[in-house]
Amino acid sequence: MIELDNGYDRGAKIRVVGVGGGGGNAIQSMMSRGLQGVDFFAINTDLQALERNAAPSKIQIGKNLTRGLGAGADPSIGQRAVEEDREEITRALTGSDMVFITAGMGGGTGTGGAPVVANIAKSLGALVVGIVTMPFRCEGKKRYSQADLGISELKKQVDTLIVIPNQKLLAIVEPRTPLQEAFDVANHVLYGATRGISELITVPGLINVDFADVRTGCRDGLGHLHRRQPRSRSRSCRDLKPAAGRRVDLRRAGRAGQHHRRTDHVAV
């Protein structure tokens, strides 16, 4: 008879790291929806936002650089802030088998910091999955351009990258949907993508999938929210206005997200 050492932790260590304000909101949403089997980390330059976050593990970055006041929508500040506290992040992520990095691209901390956090996780030998959002086009050309550059940098550091363009949400939500609820649809898709991959490892199924299988499947993958839009492309944030009693059917959002490997294409 073979005796098993029950003291040995055979489970893969999975960490979900929210970088910046958007990433922090995403992991709060995941926690509220009951995502199990992972450890949550919030990383931010904004001390007040970090204090409000319910993540059990928090890292304030760029304390000397920003003095807790955020990156001011400057990705270079976000990058330097992570570099300033690289050793602390390395200690926190040591031992990780898989690291999900989520962020809202286009701002400062998430855009500039997420690629550096991914690099740290990769250097520790972890499988790294980026799950990020692109801003609404109405948020401005500068923010959209910064998001594009940030995604290009993040792509170099991860094994799989899933990009959710917020603009696509306008084809899912109804007109006059409150803006916060539209963002919650994005958080729901982020949650669904993270859960879908992590539960391949953490939840027993009819077909056994171990961490090595997931590692092989995720290598060099790139995903996008992919949905053809019959509606006019002219819809913008102006359609997302306060409307009492309006609710978004989050199940529709879950069906809208598909993971496509090895493709840069987003069909419209």
LUMFIMI-462971 format. One record per residue: x, y, z of N, C-alpha, C in turn. Coordinates in steps of 0.1 Angstrom, whole numbers, plus 5000, padded with zeros to 4 digits. Layout:
<vexpas>
X;Y;Z;X;Y;Z;X;Y;Z
...
</vexpas>
This chain:
<vexpas>
5008;4988;5000;5000;5000;5000;5009;5012;5000
5005;5022;4992;5012;5035;4991;5006;5045;5001
5013;5050;5010;5008;5060;5019;5011;5074;5014
5001;5082;5014;5002;5096;5010;5005;5105;5021
5014;5114;5018;5018;5124;5028;5008;5135;5028
4998;5135;5037;4987;5145;5037;4992;5159;5041
5004;5159;5046;5010;5172;5050;5015;5180;5038
5016;5173;5027;5022;5180;5015;5011;5187;5007
5013;5199;5004;5004;5207;4997;5005;5204;4982
4996;5196;4977;4997;5192;4962;4990;5202;4953
4982;5212;4959;4975;5221;4950;4984;5232;4945
4980;5236;4933;4988;5247;4927;4984;5260;4934
4994;5268;4936;4992;5281;4943;4989;5292;4932
4976;5296;4933;4971;5306;4923;4969;5319;4929
4975;5330;4924;4973;5343;4929;4966;5352;4919
4957;5360;4923;4951;5370;4915;4955;5384;4919
4962;5391;4911;4967;5404;4915;4960;5415;4907
4954;5424;4914;4948;5436;4908;4958;5448;4909
4961;5454;4898;4971;5465;4897;4963;5477;4894
4965;5488;4902;4958;5500;4900;4944;5500;4904
4937;5511;4901;4923;5513;4905;4914;5503;4899
4915;5501;4885;4906;5492;4878;4909;5478;4882
4921;5474;4884;4925;5461;4889;4920;5458;4903
4920;5468;4911;4915;5467;4925;4900;5465;4925
4893;5472;4917;4879;5470;4916;4875;5456;4911
4883;5452;4901;4881;5438;4895;4882;5427;4906
4892;5428;4914;4894;5417;4924;4883;5418;4935
4879;5430;4938;4868;5432;4948;4856;5425;4942
4853;5427;4929;4842;5421;4923;4843;5406;4923
4855;5400;4921;4857;5386;4921;4855;5380;4935
4859;5387;4945;4857;5383;4959;4842;5383;4962
4835;5393;4958;4821;5394;4962;4813;5384;4955
4818;5379;4943;4811;5368;4936;4816;5354;4940
4824;5354;4950;4828;5341;4956;4838;5333;4949
4848;5339;4942;4858;5331;4935;4867;5324;4946
4868;5311;4945;4874;5303;4955;4888;5297;4949
4896;5293;4959;4909;5286;4955;4920;5295;4951
4919;5308;4953;4930;5317;4949;4933;5327;4960
4944;5333;4959;4948;5343;4969;4948;5356;4961
4942;5366;4968;4940;5380;4962;4950;5390;4967
4956;5397;4958;4965;5408;4961;4961;5421;4954
4961;5432;4962;4958;5445;4956;4971;5453;4956
4975;5459;4944;4987;5467;4943;4983;5480;4938
4987;5491;4945;4983;5504;4940;4992;5515;4946
4993;5526;4938;5000;5538;4943;4991;5546;4952
4978;5545;4950;4968;5553;4957;4965;5547;4970
4969;5553;4981;4968;5547;4994;4953;5547;4999
4946;5557;4996;4931;5557;5000;4924;5546;4993
4926;5544;4980;4919;5533;4973;4924;5519;4979
4936;5518;4982;4942;5506;4988;4935;5503;5001
4934;5513;5010;4927;5511;5023;4913;5507;5022
4906;5511;5011;4892;5508;5009;4890;5494;5003
4901;5488;4998;4900;5475;4991;4900;5464;5002
4891;5454;4999;4889;5443;5008;4899;5432;5006
4908;5433;4997;4918;5422;4995;4926;5419;5008
4928;5406;5011;4935;5403;5023;4950;5407;5022
4956;5408;5011;4970;5412;5009;4970;5424;5000
4977;5435;5006;4978;5447;4998;4993;5452;4998
4996;5458;4987;5010;5464;4986;5009;5478;4981
5013;5487;4989;5014;5501;4984;5027;5503;4977
5027;5507;4964;5039;5509;4956;5042;5524;4954
5054;5527;4952;5058;5540;4950;5056;5550;4961
5058;5545;4973;5056;5554;4985;5064;5566;4984
5077;5565;4980;5085;5577;4979;5082;5585;4967
5078;5578;4956;5076;5585;4944;5063;5593;4943
5052;5587;4948;5039;5593;4947;5033;5598;4961
5040;5593;4972;5035;5597;4985;5020;5593;4987
5016;5582;4981;5003;5577;4983;4992;5584;4975
4996;5592;4966;4986;5601;4959;4982;5596;4945
4987;5584;4941;4984;5578;4928;4994;5583;4917
4992;5577;4905;5001;5579;4894;4997;5591;4885
4986;5597;4887;4982;5608;4879;4980;5605;4864
4975;5592;4862;4973;5588;4848;4985;5588;4839
4997;5587;4846;5010;5586;4839;5016;5572;4840
5016;5564;4829;5021;5551;4830;5036;5550;4834
5043;5560;4831;5058;5560;4835;5059;5560;4850
5049;5567;4857;5049;5568;4871;5045;5554;4877
5036;5548;4871;5032;5534;4875;5043;5524;4873
5050;5525;4863;5061;5516;4860;5072;5518;4871
5076;5531;4873;5086;5534;4883;5082;5530;4897
5069;5531;4900;5064;5528;4913;5066;5513;4916
5062;5505;4906;5064;5490;4908;5079;5487;4910
5087;5493;4902;5102;5491;4903;5107;5495;4916
5102;5505;4922;5106;5510;4935;5103;5499;4946
5093;5492;4944;5089;5481;4954;5090;5467;4948
5099;5466;4939;5100;5453;4932;5103;5441;4942
5112;5444;4952;5115;5433;4961;5104;5429;4969
5095;5438;4974;5083;5435;4982;5074;5426;4974
5072;5430;4961;5063;5422;4952;5068;5408;4950
5081;5408;4948;5088;5395;4946;5086;5386;4958
5087;5391;4970;5085;5383;4982;5071;5378;4982
5062;5387;4979;5047;5383;4980;5043;5372;4970
5049;5372;4958;5045;5363;4948;5054;5350;4948
5064;5350;4956;5073;5338;4956;5065;5326;4959
5067;5315;4952;5060;5303;4954;5047;5301;4946
5044;5311;4938;5032;5311;4929;5034;5301;4918
5024;5293;4915;5024;5285;4903;5017;5292;4891
5007;5300;4895;5000;5307;4884;4996;5321;4890
4998;5331;4882;4994;5344;4886;4986;5351;4875
4974;5355;4879;4965;5363;4871;4968;5378;4874
4969;5386;4864;4972;5400;4866;4960;5407;4859
4953;5415;4867;4941;5422;4861;4943;5437;4863
4939;5445;4853;4941;5459;4854;4932;5466;4844
4928;5478;4846;4922;5487;4837;4932;5495;4829
4934;5492;4816;4945;5499;4809;4940;5513;4804
4950;5522;4804;4947;5535;4800;4951;5546;4810
4951;5542;4823;4955;5551;4833;4970;5550;4836
4974;5552;4849;4988;5553;4852;4993;5540;4859
4988;5537;4870;4993;5525;4878;4991;5512;4871
4979;5509;4866;4977;5497;4859;4984;5495;4846
4984;5506;4838;4990;5506;4825;5005;5504;4826
5011;5512;4834;5026;5511;4836;5031;5500;4845
5023;5497;4855;5027;5488;4865;5025;5473;4862
5014;5470;4855;5010;5456;4852;5021;5448;4845
5027;5454;4834;5038;5447;4827;5050;5443;4837
5053;5452;4846;5064;5450;4855;5060;5439;4865
5048;5439;4870;5043;5429;4879;5044;5415;4872
5039;5415;4859;5040;5403;4851;5054;5398;4849
5063;5407;4847;5077;5403;4846;5082;5397;4859
5078;5402;4870;5083;5397;4883;5077;5383;4884
5064;5381;4882;5058;5368;4883;5065;5358;4874
5068;5362;4862;5074;5353;4852;5088;5349;4856
5095;5359;4862;5109;5356;4867;5109;5346;4878
5098;5344;4885;5096;5335;4896;5092;5321;4891
5090;5320;4878;5086;5307;4872;5072;5304;4871
5063;5314;4874;5049;5312;4874;5043;5313;4860
5032;5306;4858;5024;5308;4846;5016;5321;4848
5018;5330;4838;5012;5344;4840;5001;5346;4830
4989;5350;4835;4978;5353;4826;4973;5367;4829
4973;5375;4818;4969;5389;4820;4954;5390;4815
4946;5396;4823;4932;5398;4820;4929;5413;4822
4927;5421;4811;4927;5435;4813;4915;5441;4804
4912;5453;4807;4902;5460;4799;4908;5472;4792
4902;5475;4780;4905;5487;4772;4894;5498;4776
4898;5510;4776;4888;5521;4780;4878;5523;4769
4867;5530;4773;4857;5535;4763;4864;5545;4754
4861;5546;4742;4867;5555;4733;4864;5570;4737
4853;5572;4743;4849;5585;4748;4858;5590;4759
4866;5581;4765;4875;5585;4776;4887;5593;4770
4888;5594;4757;4898;5602;4751;4909;5594;4744
4915;5601;4733;4925;5594;4725;4937;5591;4733
4941;5600;4742;4953;5598;4750;4952;5586;4759
4941;5584;4765;4939;5573;4774;4939;5560;4766
4932;5560;4754;4931;5549;4745;4945;5545;4740
4953;5555;4736;4966;5553;4731;4975;5547;4742
4974;5552;4754;4982;5547;4765;4978;5532;4768
4965;5529;4767;4961;5515;4769;4967;5506;4758
4967;5510;4746;4973;5503;4735;4988;5500;4738
4995;5510;4742;5010;5508;4745;5012;5499;4757
5003;5501;4767;5004;5492;4779;5001;5478;4776
4992;5475;4767;4989;5461;4763;5000;5455;4755
5006;5463;4747;5018;5459;4739;5029;5454;4748
5031;5462;4759;5042;5459;4768;5038;5446;4777
5025;5446;4781;5021;5435;4789;5021;5421;4781
5018;5422;4768;5019;5410;4760;5032;5404;4760
5043;5412;4761;5056;5406;4761;5060;5398;4774
5052;5400;4784;5055;5394;4797;5046;5383;4802
5035;5380;4794;5026;5370;4799;5025;5358;4790
5020;5347;4795;5018;5335;4787;5005;5336;4779
4995;5342;4785;4982;5344;4779;4976;5357;4782
4971;5364;4773;4965;5378;4775;4951;5378;4770
4942;5382;4779;4928;5383;4775;4924;5398;4776
4920;5404;4765;4917;5418;4765;4902;5420;4763
4896;5428;4772;4881;5431;4771;4880;5446;4768
4876;5449;4755;4874;5463;4752;4861;5468;4758
4861;5478;4766;4849;5483;4772;4839;5488;4762
4845;5493;4751;4836;5498;4740;4826;5488;4735
4830;5475;4736;4822;5464;4731;4810;5463;4740
4811;5467;4753;4800;5466;4762;4788;5474;4758
4790;5484;4749;4779;5492;4745;4769;5484;4736
4774;5473;4731;4765;5464;4723;4758;5454;4732
4761;5454;4745;4755;5444;4754;4745;5451;4763
4749;5463;4768;4740;5470;4778;4730;5478;4771
4719;5481;4777;4708;5489;4772;4712;5504;4773
4706;5512;4764;4709;5526;4765;4704;5532;4778
4711;5542;4783;4708;5548;4795;4711;5539;4807
4719;5529;4805;4724;5521;4816;4734;5529;4824
4732;5529;4838;4742;5537;4846;4756;5532;4843
4765;5542;4842;4779;5539;4838;4785;5529;4848
4783;5530;4861;4789;5521;4870;4784;5506;4867
4772;5505;4863;4767;5491;4860;4773;5486;4847
4776;5495;4838;4784;5491;4826;4798;5486;4829
4804;5493;4839;4817;5488;4843;4816;5475;4851
4805;5473;4857;4803;5460;4865;4801;5448;4855
4796;5451;4843;4796;5441;4833;4810;5436;4829
4819;5446;4828;4833;5443;4825;4839;5435;4836
4836;5439;4848;4841;5431;4860;4836;5417;4860
4823;5415;4856;4818;5402;4855;4825;5393;4845
4828;5399;4833;4836;5391;4823;4850;5388;4828
4856;5398;4835;4869;5395;4841;4868;5383;4851
4858;5384;4859;4856;5373;4869;4854;5360;4862
4845;5360;4851;4843;5347;4844;4855;5341;4838
4863;5350;4832;4876;5345;4826;4885;5339;4836
4887;5346;4847;4895;5341;4858;4890;5328;4864
4878;5328;4867;4872;5316;4872;4873;5304;4863
4870;5307;4850;4870;5296;4840;4884;5289;4839
4894;5297;4840;4908;5291;4839;4912;5285;4853
4910;5292;4864;4914;5287;4877;4907;5275;4881
4894;5274;4878;4887;5262;4882;4890;5249;4875
4897;5251;4863;4902;5239;4857;4912;5231;4866
4918;5239;4874;4928;5233;4883;4922;5230;4897
4914;5240;4902;4910;5239;4916;4897;5231;4919
4889;5228;4908;4877;5221;4910;4877;5208;4902
4876;5196;4910;4876;5183;4903;4865;5182;4893
4867;5176;4881;4857;5174;4871;4857;5160;4865
4848;5158;4856;4848;5145;4849;4860;5142;4842
4867;5152;4836;4879;5150;4830;4890;5157;4838
4900;5149;4842;4910;5154;4851;4920;5164;4843
4921;5176;4847;4930;5186;4841;4939;5190;4852
4952;5188;4851;4961;5192;4862;4968;5205;4857
4977;5210;4866;4983;5223;4863;4992;5222;4851
4998;5211;4849;5007;5210;4837;4999;5211;4824
4987;5205;4824;4978;5206;4812;4975;5221;4810
4971;5228;4820;4967;5242;4819;4979;5250;4814
4991;5247;4820;5003;5255;4815;5006;5253;4801
5004;5241;4796;5006;5238;4781;4996;5245;4773
4983;5245;4777;4973;5252;4770;4973;5267;4769
4979;5273;4780;4979;5287;4781;4992;5294;4775
5002;5286;4772;5014;5292;4766;5011;5300;4753
5016;5312;4753;5015;5320;4741;5000;5322;4736
4991;5323;4745;4977;5326;4741;4974;5341;4742
4965;5345;4733;4960;5359;4733;4945;5359;4731
4937;5365;4740;4923;5365;4738;4917;5379;4737
4905;5380;4732;4898;5392;4731;4883;5390;4733
4876;5399;4739;4862;5399;4738;4858;5400;4724
4851;5390;4719;4848;5389;4704;4833;5388;4702
4827;5399;4697;4813;5399;4694;4810;5408;4683
4802;5403;4673;4798;5412;4662;4787;5421;4666
4788;5434;4663;4778;5443;4667;4769;5447;4656
4756;5444;4657;4747;5449;4646;4743;5463;4649
4746;5469;4660;4742;5482;4664;4752;5492;4658
4748;5505;4658;4756;5515;4653;4769;5517;4661
4780;5520;4654;4792;5522;4661;4793;5535;4668
4783;5543;4665;4783;5557;4670;4779;5558;4685
4774;5547;4691;4771;5547;4705;4783;5550;4713
4781;5558;4723;4792;5563;4731;4788;5563;4746
4797;5569;4754;4794;5570;4768;4782;5579;4771
4778;5587;4761;4766;5595;4763;4753;5587;4765
4754;5574;4760;4743;5565;4761;4742;5559;4775
4753;5561;4783;4753;5555;4796;4750;5566;4806
4737;5568;4810;4733;5578;4818;4725;5573;4830
4725;5581;4841;4717;5576;4853;4703;5573;4849
4698;5561;4853;4684;5557;4850;4679;5548;4861
4670;5553;4869;4665;5546;4881;4659;5533;4877
4663;5522;4884;4657;5509;4882;4663;5501;4870
4671;5507;4862;4677;5499;4851;4687;5489;4857
4687;5477;4851;4697;5467;4855;4702;5460;4843
4715;5456;4844;4722;5449;4833;4721;5434;4835
4717;5426;4826;4717;5411;4827;4731;5406;4825
4737;5403;4837;4751;5399;4836;4753;5386;4829
4743;5378;4828;4744;5365;4821;4747;5367;4806
4742;5378;4801;4744;5381;4787;4759;5385;4785
4764;5392;4795;4778;5396;4794;4787;5383;4794
4784;5374;4803;4792;5362;4803;4792;5354;4790
4781;5354;4783;4781;5347;4770;4788;5355;4760
4791;5368;4762;4797;5376;4752;4812;5374;4751
4818;5369;4762;4833;5368;4763;4837;5355;4757
4846;5355;4748;4852;5342;4743;4867;5344;4742
4874;5333;4745;4888;5333;4746;4894;5328;4732
4901;5336;4725;4906;5332;4712;4921;5332;4713
4928;5321;4711;4942;5320;4712;4948;5324;4699
4960;5331;4700;4968;5335;4689;4961;5343;4679
4954;5354;4683;4947;5363;4674;4947;5377;4680
4950;5387;4671;4949;5400;4675;4936;5407;4671
4927;5399;4664;4916;5404;4658;4904;5406;4667
4897;5417;4667;4885;5419;4674;4874;5423;4663
4865;5414;4661;4855;5417;4650;4845;5427;4655
4841;5436;4646;4830;5445;4649;4819;5445;4639
</vexpas>
